Amino acid sequence: MDSIEFGPARMQRLAWAAANAVQFGFTLAWTAGLITIALLLWAVTGGRRRLPLRMASRCWAPGLFWGAGARCEVEGVDGVDWSRPYVLVANHQSVIDICALFRAVPVPLHFLLKQEMARVPFVGWYARAMGMVFIPRDNRRAATASLRRSADLVRSGAILCIFPEGTRSHDRTVAEFKPGAFQAALAAGADVLPVALEGTGAVLPPGGFFRVRPGTIRVRIGTPIAVAGRDRQALAQEARAQVLALLQHRS
């Protein structure tokens, strides 16, 4: 029987696999524990959402970054009037994008999520309780209704985050933004706020099983785009152009 060689490269892969398994367990436990506390607070306060939403940015996101060995740097946050509602649009590289946005935005943040997320234990329960909107991919009528609910949420004063590429990028390029994602901004009369995410795909790549690597995540917040006089296609093109420019920026 041939012997198994344990060279440096193989040992390194095994070490990373063991570390990622521990990190995965921590991520599940941290997420489930904090969501349980958040939902209890939501229940005992009669459905008030502000504190449970702030827990996502003040507790959940920093804890996950610590567990991943990642740092989050934010640029442009002081150039935005956060008392106003926005439809925030960002490029999408990784599931940790949501964590990065929660950490970067200094006010409660809502997301437009894939319908499949509603079935994920704890995460789906939390998102539904916090009033986030789920959108189906294969039912156009239901998707239209979800976008109407999104517009209502923004009209109520919320900041809604949408990933207009529609799916995560596996090669870290920015795909064309889908115009339908901008309907909520037009219907609500709210500015579109482009945000560029850099480094999330390196910290937690979209393929494979939880292959976390330490690194720096940068969130660059752009300039709000007024929707008056623009159509969905024009908004999609301008927002994507701004995201691409932000990704080219180096502080």
C-alpha positions as CSV (number, residue, x, y, z in Angstrom):
1,M,0.0,0.0,0.0
2,D,1.4,3.3,-1.0
3,S,2.3,5.7,1.8
4,I,0.6,9.1,1.9
5,E,3.0,12.0,1.8
6,F,2.4,15.0,3.9
7,G,4.4,17.8,2.2
8,P,4.3,21.4,3.2
9,A,1.5,22.2,0.7
10,R,-0.7,19.4,1.8
11,M,-0.2,20.3,5.5
12,Q,-1.1,23.9,4.7
13,R,-4.3,22.8,3.0
14,L,-5.2,20.6,6.0
15,A,-4.5,23.4,8.4
16,W,-6.7,25.7,6.4
17,A,-9.5,23.1,6.3
18,A,-9.4,22.6,10.0
19,A,-9.4,26.4,10.7
20,N,-12.3,26.9,8.3
21,A,-14.3,24.2,10.0
22,V,-13.8,26.0,13.3
23,Q,-14.7,29.3,11.7
24,F,-17.8,27.8,10.1
25,G,-19.0,26.5,13.5
26,F,-18.4,29.9,15.1
27,T,-20.3,31.6,12.3
28,L,-23.3,29.4,12.8
29,A,-23.3,29.7,16.6
30,W,-22.7,33.4,16.5
31,T,-25.4,34.0,14.0
32,A,-28.0,31.8,15.7
33,G,-27.3,33.2,19.1
34,L,-27.5,36.9,18.1
35,I,-30.6,36.4,16.0
36,T,-32.3,34.6,18.9
37,I,-31.5,37.6,21.1
38,A,-32.6,40.0,18.4
39,L,-35.9,38.3,17.9
40,L,-36.6,38.2,21.7
41,L,-36.0,41.9,21.8
42,W,-38.3,42.4,18.8
43,A,-41.0,40.4,20.6
44,V,-40.8,42.1,24.0
45,T,-40.7,45.6,22.5
46,G,-43.9,45.0,20.5
47,G,-42.3,44.6,17.1
48,R,-39.9,47.5,17.2
49,R,-37.1,46.9,14.8
50,R,-34.5,49.6,15.3
51,L,-32.5,47.9,18.1
52,P,-32.6,44.4,16.5
53,L,-31.4,45.9,13.2
54,R,-28.6,47.8,14.9
55,M,-27.4,44.6,16.5
56,A,-26.6,43.4,13.0
57,S,-24.1,46.3,12.5
58,R,-22.8,46.7,16.1
59,C,-22.5,43.0,17.1
60,W,-23.1,40.4,14.4
61,A,-21.0,41.9,11.6
62,P,-17.9,42.8,13.8
63,G,-18.0,39.3,15.3
64,L,-18.0,37.6,12.0
65,F,-15.2,39.8,10.7
66,W,-13.2,38.9,13.9
67,G,-13.8,35.2,13.3
68,A,-12.7,35.5,9.7
69,G,-9.6,37.5,10.5
70,A,-10.9,40.3,8.3
71,R,-10.8,44.1,8.6
72,C,-13.5,46.4,7.2
73,E,-12.5,49.9,6.0
74,V,-15.2,52.4,5.0
75,E,-14.8,55.4,2.7
76,G,-17.3,58.1,1.9
77,V,-19.6,57.7,4.8
78,D,-19.4,61.3,5.8
79,G,-20.6,62.5,2.4
80,V,-24.1,61.1,2.7
81,D,-27.1,62.5,4.5
82,W,-28.2,59.4,6.3
83,S,-31.4,60.9,7.5
84,R,-32.9,60.4,4.0
85,P,-34.1,57.2,2.5
86,Y,-32.1,55.6,-0.3
87,V,-32.0,52.6,-2.6
88,L,-28.5,51.4,-2.0
89,V,-27.0,49.4,-4.9
90,A,-23.8,47.5,-4.6
91,N,-21.7,45.0,-6.6
92,H,-21.9,41.4,-5.3
93,Q,-19.0,39.1,-4.8
94,S,-19.7,37.0,-1.7
95,V,-22.3,36.2,1.0
96,I,-20.2,38.4,3.3
97,D,-21.2,41.4,1.3
98,I,-24.3,41.7,3.5
99,C,-22.1,41.7,6.6
100,A,-19.9,44.4,5.1
101,L,-22.8,46.7,4.3
102,F,-24.4,46.2,7.7
103,R,-21.0,47.3,9.2
104,A,-20.5,50.2,6.9
105,V,-23.9,51.9,6.9
106,P,-24.4,54.0,10.1
107,V,-28.2,53.6,10.1
108,P,-30.6,50.6,10.0
109,L,-30.4,48.8,6.7
110,H,-32.9,46.6,4.9
111,F,-32.3,44.1,2.0
112,L,-34.1,42.8,-1.0
113,L,-33.3,39.1,-0.7
114,K,-33.8,36.0,-2.9
115,Q,-36.9,34.1,-2.0
116,E,-34.8,31.1,-1.0
117,M,-33.4,33.0,1.9
118,A,-36.8,32.9,3.6
119,R,-36.3,29.2,4.1
120,V,-33.0,29.5,5.9
121,P,-33.4,28.9,9.6
122,F,-32.7,32.0,11.8
123,V,-31.6,34.2,8.9
124,G,-35.0,33.9,7.2
125,W,-36.8,34.4,10.5
126,Y,-34.8,37.5,11.3
127,A,-35.2,39.0,7.8
128,R,-39.0,38.5,7.8
129,A,-39.4,39.9,11.3
130,M,-37.3,43.0,10.3
131,G,-39.5,43.7,7.4
132,M,-37.1,42.8,4.6
133,V,-38.5,41.9,1.2
134,F,-38.1,38.6,-0.6
135,I,-38.2,38.4,-4.3
136,P,-38.8,35.2,-6.4
137,R,-36.7,34.6,-9.5
138,D,-39.2,32.6,-11.5
139,N,-42.5,34.4,-10.9
140,R,-42.8,37.7,-12.6
141,R,-46.1,38.7,-11.0
142,A,-44.8,37.9,-7.5
143,A,-41.5,39.8,-8.3
144,T,-43.5,42.9,-9.3
145,A,-45.4,42.7,-6.1
146,S,-42.1,42.4,-4.1
147,L,-40.8,45.5,-5.9
148,R,-43.9,47.4,-4.9
149,R,-43.4,46.4,-1.3
150,S,-39.8,47.5,-1.6
151,A,-41.0,51.0,-2.8
152,D,-43.4,51.2,0.2
153,L,-40.5,50.3,2.5
154,V,-38.4,53.1,1.1
155,R,-41.3,55.6,1.2
156,S,-41.5,54.8,4.9
157,G,-38.0,56.2,5.4
158,A,-35.9,53.0,5.1
159,I,-32.6,52.4,3.3
160,L,-33.0,49.4,1.1
161,C,-30.1,47.5,-0.3
162,I,-30.2,45.7,-3.7
163,F,-27.6,43.8,-5.6
164,P,-28.6,44.7,-9.1
165,E,-26.2,42.2,-10.8
166,G,-28.7,39.5,-9.6
167,T,-26.1,37.0,-8.5
168,R,-22.6,36.8,-7.1
169,S,-19.7,37.3,-9.4
170,H,-17.2,34.4,-9.5
171,D,-14.5,36.3,-11.2
172,R,-14.9,39.6,-9.4
173,T,-16.0,41.5,-12.4
174,V,-19.1,43.7,-12.2
175,A,-21.9,42.4,-14.5
176,E,-24.5,44.7,-16.0
177,F,-27.0,46.1,-13.5
178,K,-30.5,44.9,-14.2
179,P,-32.8,47.9,-14.7
180,G,-35.7,46.3,-12.8
181,A,-33.7,46.7,-9.6
182,F,-34.2,50.4,-9.9
183,Q,-37.9,50.4,-10.1
184,A,-38.3,50.7,-6.3
185,A,-36.2,54.0,-6.4
186,L,-38.3,55.4,-9.2
187,A,-41.6,54.5,-7.5
188,A,-40.5,55.9,-4.1
189,G,-38.8,59.0,-5.6
190,A,-35.7,58.2,-3.6
191,D,-32.1,58.7,-4.6
192,V,-30.0,55.7,-5.7
193,L,-26.8,55.3,-3.6
194,P,-24.0,53.4,-5.4
195,V,-21.6,51.4,-3.1
196,A,-18.5,49.5,-4.2
197,L,-17.4,46.4,-2.3
198,E,-13.8,45.4,-2.7
199,G,-12.1,42.3,-1.1
200,T,-15.2,40.4,0.0
201,G,-14.6,37.7,-2.7
202,A,-11.1,37.2,-1.5
203,V,-12.1,36.9,2.2
204,L,-14.9,34.5,1.4
205,P,-15.0,33.2,-2.2
206,P,-18.4,32.3,-3.7
207,G,-17.3,28.8,-4.8
208,G,-16.5,25.9,-2.5
209,F,-17.2,25.3,1.1
210,F,-16.5,28.2,3.4
211,R,-12.9,28.9,2.2
212,V,-12.3,31.9,4.5
213,R,-9.0,33.8,4.2
214,P,-7.9,36.8,6.3
215,G,-7.9,40.1,4.4
216,T,-9.2,43.7,4.2
217,I,-12.6,44.5,2.9
218,R,-13.2,48.0,1.6
219,V,-16.6,49.6,1.3
220,R,-16.6,52.8,-0.8
221,I,-19.8,54.8,-0.6
222,G,-20.5,56.9,-3.7
223,T,-22.6,60.0,-4.5
224,P,-26.4,59.8,-4.4
225,I,-28.1,59.8,-7.8
226,A,-31.4,61.7,-8.2
227,V,-34.1,59.7,-10.0
228,A,-36.0,62.7,-11.4
229,G,-36.0,62.7,-15.2
230,R,-34.3,59.3,-15.5
231,D,-35.6,55.9,-16.5
232,R,-34.5,52.5,-15.2
233,Q,-31.9,51.9,-17.9
234,A,-30.2,55.2,-17.4
235,L,-30.1,54.7,-13.6
236,A,-28.7,51.2,-14.0
237,Q,-25.9,52.5,-16.3
238,E,-25.0,55.5,-14.2
239,A,-25.0,53.5,-10.9
240,R,-22.8,50.8,-12.4
241,A,-20.4,53.4,-13.9
242,Q,-20.0,55.0,-10.4
243,V,-19.4,51.6,-8.8
244,L,-16.7,50.8,-11.4
245,A,-15.1,54.2,-10.7
246,L,-15.1,53.6,-7.0
247,L,-13.5,50.2,-7.5
248,Q,-10.7,51.9,-9.4
249,H,-10.1,54.4,-6.6
250,R,-7.2,53.8,-4.3
251,S,-7.0,55.9,-1.1
